[in-house]
Amino acid sequence: MLLVRPPQCCSLRIALTRRLFSSLPPFLLSSSAINPTSTSSLSFSPPFSASASMTTSPTPPVAKKVPHRMELFGDVRVDNYYWLRDDSRADPEVLSHLKAENEYTSLVMSDVKPLVGEIYAEMRARIKEDDISAPVRKGSFYYYVRTLTGKEYSQYCRRFVPTDAPPSVEDVMPTGPDAPAEHVILDKNVKAEGHDYYSIGAFEVSPNNKMVAYAEDTKGDEIYLVHVIDAESGKPVEQPLKGITSNVEWANDEYIVYVTMDEILRPDKVWLHKLGTDQSSDTCLYHEKDDMFSVDVTKSASKQYLFVGSESKNTRFVFYLDVSKLENGLLPLTPRVYGIDTTVDHRGDHFFITRRSEQCYNSELVICPVDNVSDFTLLLPHRESVKIQNFHIFKNHIALCEREHGLPEITVYSLPPIGEPIRSLENGRRIEFVDPVYDVGLEESEYNSRILRFSYSSMKTPLTVYDYDMETGASAQKKIQAVLGGFDASNYVTERQWAVALDGTRIPISILYRKNQVKLDGSDPLLLYGYGSYEVCIEADFSRDRLTLVDRGFIYAIAHIRGGGEMGRKWYENGKLTSKKNTFTDFITCAEYLLEKKYGSPQKLCIDGRSAGGLLISSVVNMRPDLFKAAILGVPFVDVVTTMLDPTIPLTTSEWEEWGDPRKEEFYYYMKSYSPVDNVEAKDYPHMLVTAGLNDPRVMYSEPAKYVAKLREMKTNNNLLLFKCELGAGHFSKSGRFERLQEDAFIYAFVLKALDLIPKASL
């Protein structure tokens, strides 16, 4: 049994979803960093009241009112700001209003511009700008990502593996003058020239290692151009494929399989493309016509099969494609049965399948023979308190990532030789971790190897990559995220607390603070983060930008509320549809618990959420505005009823199983009872910063724009209300790592301003 301890250092599958939160990027590419401010410089003397400062601030933009009447079930709603929606993103009047909001935000924040620069410099100073990711061995090459000093973007690189020996935990990619030369396959800095936004959504190497297919987005709208290049020369192999998602896989060295979207950006078709032929002649392998389902394609660990899945929020079924017999086309593997969700991989003469149903809501693991896919054998039964999250299959092992008590765990099982019967999984070896809250995940590993790669971090432990020998239990640290400036994990404390909801449900809270910076007497500033949708787990992982506030004396907490997946499938189901309000009341319960236990006070409590988390934050400030001093709403989903009534808006139909279909009276009135735009009232609101992306395909920019306009009309106090819309980005904001850092610094400066915590030296 491996016991992973925090390093001593000085230094699932989710398909395209409108309201998906912005996941933290890999640590190498992270734009966030911690603040190196010494203890002696952490005294604060509020020079002004953020509320009072509005008396000398410029006049905020006032959106014109154009009544738009909407009636359903005899209920009339009037949206005075519906005109702000412009699907072309080109209406001069709309763009003028968005620019006016941006200018107003800049003017209001101009007094803390030096602080923004100070925070940015501190955060950037914590980043090791010239770094590489942990190399991944694929056949005869090591593949890795490199960042360069001063450059916004990364490079994709590789080196030859100078040995025929099988992989081991002792493997180290050789460097230096005698090592095989580094080859830069693709430099994103070069590709990004001339673009305000640049992102690569897929980077897939062909089976023979001679070509690369990569998906490129230059707007932030998540509609990709797929290029196929020679891995050595970088020259195009053919004309790029247009209008693609980032879901691309090699079938073999001659064929690519990719996914396209319909007019509402729903991934609906899977295509087979032969290199060197025109895209118009590609073969459609599958077309999903049900607009509540979306398709995806994955490759088996054995590389012998491609799997095409079609899924809604409750159901998933899978086809398989033998890459050596493409002429056979797709064959059904798991049936299309409402409420049954399956995920598949392959080893030898068996398919391995996790299967979730109403009875087995946390999933069971079964296998079936490749030549008889209806003959299932149960390997691991459903367990009420343990949820199977995902798994990696190897030639001789299987590694499962599961959740228990709200935390992820990894268990490794040995498998009998291929060809022998597999009757059950027994005597698994669990990898244990010592932090009270943490994150761990399975990383890319070689199918024929005995080496499992996984990553580990906690709220005080930088992301660390390990290789683990599944036969001996030996492990080796392969990479730890560099945190410059004397970072010492022992200066920080992580905790797990439990708040109790009115219905008796215990809600986990993850907490981080710095030992010598907090008093725990109710006087400390507190930032509470939440999400609570789509069964997404918000993990207690490491973030350098989070420490920017923690080193300034903040307590940082994550409320793992219902609607997420942290505590299993039922946790999610009890926070969706007509149970959605549990998400909001859970968050309020967590806030009240933290204040009761002296982790903060309402005068120093800031709350934060993105996307569906923005729905959470806007809902709770409608419900309990008195409880919070400030709120950050990143690309928030706030116009729930109007959006979910409009099937022409991207991805609405696929989310009726998440939020409900308001064309049905029960869902209409339930949604209306919490939809933030529909529940703005004439009352005092906290200081608020709202963000949006003009090209966002998941949450239309017009939702937060309308929300802010209505708040300006209705709210009764002079607290800050700022709206910042990125005119050249989408759901995930700016693409460059230092550009994102500037945005983080701006947000932190807003938090400090709103909570009256501006250091004297920063004025």
Disulfide bonds with the S-S distance in Angstrom:
none
